[in-house]
Amino acid sequence: MNEFFELPPVLLRNIVLGPVQFPFSPWELLMQFLVPAVGVLIGLYLLAIVVRRSVRRMGLAEEVQRRVRHWVRRIARIAWAVTLVALGSRLLGAEVVRWTGILLRILNQPFYTSGSTEISFVTLILVIPVFYGAGWLSRATRQIMERGLVRRLNLDAARAFSLLNVSRFAVLGIAVVVGLSIIGINLSSLAVLFGVLGIGVGFGLQQAVGDMFAGLIIIFSRPIKEGDRVLIDDIEGTVLQIKLLHTVVNTVTHETIIIPNSKITGNTMHNYSYDDVSILLCTPVQVSYGSDLDTVGEVLLEVAERNPWAYVGREHRDRVWSFDDSGITVKLCTWIRDAHERVPALSWTNLEIWRAFRDHGIEIPFPQVDLHLKDTPRGSGSVRPTDSGGDFVP
């Protein structure tokens, strides 16, 4: 029985990789590091599930629940990282300092050298917090300016949007350059490398470069801004975010569409709220030729006055638009307060016009064609019967 549970000798010997001999065996690696690490990971996952369900049952606001979930994930990741460090230190024992120095020397060995710039794995690892810190600093700068400087200057929405985005990208660029210089990357010495890489990948990044410059054009010229109601290539919605390469639009059907910036600057775009969010909503409808157009106009204006989205104080209009085959086309033009309410206002207007016309006996005609048959004099010889079957031939 004891022989059955005896481990193979290979599992008890220290791991050897070439000239390097580690101070632990495969069995110790499994039982003292891998199994506890997986156990802690499973425990943290189950704990996160319990916390999320408990928060959901408390009936807290959605924003509070989102923040709690965010902090639970962050704490779990920190706990997982601390666990790995602790288990690794326990596995190495007294030689943890020596092996840490060996690992740092390996990671700090440069694999690219250009002038005074040496790039190693440690340098690449330090690049991550540089870009993360630069992004955080740019977002913080935008928020501070939005809460303080922009309100004090009393800028309109378009100018405030341009100022905030220009400041954000400027801070981002400066922070990245300073951060890379601190960790030992001299950008001037890498100019040749960037030029060679640019020639190689330039053809594959033409679209991305075009989108980037289109994003800069949007930021500086302000054809659209966040919160605008736009129509781009049959896509109607509200602009949520304008980024350097693309713009995020939330459609009227609550779909999120990501549009490349070059599609916005290169095509005709309808901005319903460019400088004024109020718009004139024109609704066409046909009436029969026997209708009293004066009565029709009064009924349409009465519908406009009752519109819950109407802009109080502006004059609504009715227009006789055209004489068509099936009837007379008239239009009701209603001023509404906000372009974002165009779709519900249009639906309400169509339904109320139909109800008002029904109550006043005004006919909305079906498509129709009048056919007039002209009598043919007898004996004209235009048609004659055949001798078989009764068919007529000319």
N, C-alpha and C positions, 0 to 999 in steps of 0.2 A: 504493500500500500504506500509506504514511504517512497519507494522507488518510482511509483507512478506520478507522484507530485514533484519529483526532483526536476529542476530546470536544466535545460541543456547548457553545457559550459559556455557556449558562444554568447548566451544572453547575460552571463555574469562577468565576462571580460570587458574591460574598458574599450570604448569605441576608438578606433584608429583610422584616420583618413590620411594616407600618405605619411608625411613626416610628423603630422600632428596627432597627438594622443590626448583625448578628452578625459577628464577626471570622473567619468561616470560610465556605467554600462548601459546596454539597451534596456535591461529590466528596470534599472533606476530611472532612466529617461521616461519609460512608460508609466511607472507607478508614482514617481515623485513630481512629474511635470505634466505629461499629456492627460492622464486620467483626472487629476485635480483640476486642470485647466478646463477640460470639457465639462466637468461637474459644475464648476463655478459659472460657466457660460450658460448651461441649462438652467441653473438656479436664478441667474439674473434675468433670463428670458421669461421664466414663469413669474418672477416677482413683478416684472414690467406688465405682464398681462393682468395680474391681480390688481395692480395700482390703477391701470386704465379702466378696468371694469368698476372698481370702487368709485373712481371719479365720475364715471358715467351715471352711476346710480345716485350720486349725490344731487344730480340735477343742476350742476353749475352751468354757467354761461359757456357758449361754445368757445369763445376766446380764452377763457380761463382753462378749459379742458385742453385746448391746443397748447397753451404754455406749460401746463403740467406734463403733458406727453413729451414735449420738447426737453424739459429738464430731466425727466426720467431717463430718456435716451442718453442724454449727455452724462448723467451720473453713472449709468450702467457702463458706458464706454470707458470712463475714467477708472471705475472699479475693475473692469476687465484688464486694462493696461497695468494697473498696480498689481493685480494678481499675477500677471505674467512675469513682471519684474521680481516679485517676491519669490515665486516658484523657481525662476532661473537662478536667483541668488542662493536659494536653499540647495539647488542641485549642484552648483559649482562649489559651494562650501567656502573653505578658506582661500581658494584660488580665484575667487570672483574678481578681485582687483587685478590680478595678472591677466585673466582672460578678457576683462573689459579693456585693458590697455592694448592687448593684441587686436581685438576687434576694432578699436578706434584707429590703430595704425593701418589696418587693412582698408578701412573705409576712407581714411584720409590720404591714401596713396593716389596722387593725381593721374588721371588717364588722358587728360588733354592739357597742353601747355601752350600759351600764346603770349609772348612777352612776359609781363609780370603777373599774368592771370593763370592760375592753376585750378583746374576743375576736377573735383573728386566726388565720390559718393556723398560725403558729408556736405559738400557745397550744394549738390542737388537736393539733399534733404532740407537744407536751410532755405532753399528757394521757396519751399511750400509756405512756411510762416511769413516770408516776405510778401508774397502775393496775397495771402490771407489777411495780413495786417494792412496792406495797402487798400484792399477792398473794404475792409471794415472802416478804415480812416476816411475813405471817400464817402461812404454812406453816412457816417457820423457828421462829416462836414456839410453834406446836403441837408440833413435833418436840422442841424444847428442854424444854418442860414435860412431854412424855410420857416423856422419858429421865431427867429429874431430879425435878421437883416431885411428879408423880403417883406415882412409885415410892416417894418418901420419905414421902408422906402415907398410903400403903398403902390407896388407895381401891378400891372394887369397880369392875367394868367399866362399869356403868351411870353411876355418878357421875363416873368419869374421862372417859367419853364426853361428858357434858354440860359439864364444866369445860373440856375441850379445845376443844370447838366454840364455846362462849360466848367464850372467850379469843381464839380465832382470828377470829371475826366482829368482836369489839370492836377488836382491833388493826387489822383491815382497814378498819373505818370511820374510826378515828382517823387512820390513815396516809393515806387518801384525802382527808380534810378538810384535813390539814396540807399535803399535797402540792399540792392545788388552790390553797390560799392562797399557797403559795410562788411558783407560776407566775402569780399575779395574778388568780385567779378568786375573787371575793367571793360566797360562797353566799347570803348574806343579800340581796344585790342581785338575785339571780336567783330569789328566792322567787316573785315575781309571774309570771315566765315559766314556772317549773315548775308553778304553779297553773293557768295557762291551758292548758299542755300536758296537765296531769293531767285536766282536764275533757274535753279532746278525745279522749285515748287511754284514759281510764279504763274506758269501756265495752268496749273491745277487750282490755283487760288484766285483766278481772275474774278469769278463770281463773288467770292468772299470779299475781295478788295473793293469791288464795285458796290457791294452792300455797305461796306464800312464808310466809304466816301458819301454814299447816299444818306447814311445815318448822320454824318456830320452836316450835310446840307439841311436835313430835317431839323437838326438842333439849332442851327444858326438862322435859317430862313423862316422857321416856324410855320410851315403850311398846315401842320396838325400839331396838337399837343395832347397830353394825357387827359382823358375825360371827354374828348370831342366825339361827336356822332358823325361817322363817315360812311361813305359808300365807295368801295374799291373793287372793281371787277365783279360786280354783282354780290359782293360781300358787304352787308350792312351791319354795323355794330358800333360799340363804344371802345375807344382806344384805352387799353389798360396800362401798357408799358411801351416806351420807345427805347430800344437798346441800340447798341452800335451797329449790329448786323441785321436785326429784324425788329418788327413791331408786333405786339400782341394785341389782338382785337377780340372782344367778347361779342358774339353775334346776338341777334334778336331771339334766336332759339337757344341761347345760353351755351353756345359752343365756343371753344377757344381756338382761334385761328392765328397761326404764326405766319406773317407775311414778310418776305425779304424786303428790305428798305429800297432796293433798286426797283421793285415793282411799284412802289408808291411814288417815287420821283419820276419814273419813266412813263407813267400812264396818267390818264385823266382821273382825277379824284374829286368826289363830291363831299365837301365838308359842310355839314348842316349847321355847325356851331362855330364857324371860323372866327367871327367877331361878335355874333349875336346868337344866343341859343333859341330865340323865338323864330318860328318859320311860318310861312303861309302854306297851309295844307289845301290843295285843290283836288276836289272829288268830282269826276265827270259822271253824268248819268243821262240817259236818253228818255225823252217823253214823246208821245205820239203827236202827229201833226194837228190833231183836233184839240190839243190841250191849250188852255189859256196861259200864255207865258207870263203874264203879270202875276197870276195866282201862283204859278210855279215858283217865281222869284220870291214872293212873300213867304211861301212855305219853306224854301231853302234857307232864307235868312233867319226864320224862326228856329230852325234846327241848329244853325250856327250859334245863336244866342244861348241855347240850352246846353251846348257842349261843355262838359265838366273840365276840359283841358283848355278852354278858350282863353285868349289873352284879353282881359277886361280893359276897355279903353281904346282898343283898336277896331277899326271899321272892317267888318266882314263884307264880302262881295259875292254877287251872283252874276254870271255871264252867260249870254247865249253864244255858244261856241261855233256850231256848224250845223248845216242842214244835210243830213245823211240819208241813205237809202231807206232805212227802217224808221227813222224818227229824227227829232231835233235834239242835238247834244247840248246840254247846259252844264255849267260847272259851278260848284259851290267852293269858294276860297275862304277858309277859316284861319284866322290867326290863332296859333297855339303857343303856350308859354315856353315850352321846352322841346327841342328837337328829339330828345330821348323818348318822348311820349308820342312820337309820330305814329307808330304802328297801332297802339290801342285807340288813339284818337281817330285814325282812319277807319278802323273796324266799327267803332261806335257811330261814326258819321254815316257810313253806308247803311247800317241797320236802321238808324233813325230816319234816314231819307226814305227807305222802303216803307216804314211804318206810316210816316206822314203822308206819303203819296197814296197809300192804301186808304187812310182815313179821309182824304180829300177827293178821292175818286180820280186821281191822276194816273194815267196808264203809262207803264213802262213797256214799250212794244217789244214783241219778239222779232228776230230777224225775218223779214218778209220781202217777197218780190211780187209785184202786180203784173199779171200776164193778160194782155188784151188781144183777142182774136178778131181779125178783120174778115168780114163776110166776102166770099168770092162770087161774082156774078155767074149765073148759069150759062153754060155753053162757052165759057172762056177757054176751055181746053187746058186749064192748068193741071187738072188731074183727071184721070179716067179709070173706070173699073176694068179689071182684067177678066178674061173669060173663065179663069179657074181660081177657085178658092176665095174670091171676094177681096183679095188684096189690092191696094191702090198703089199705082206706080206713076211717076211723073211722065 
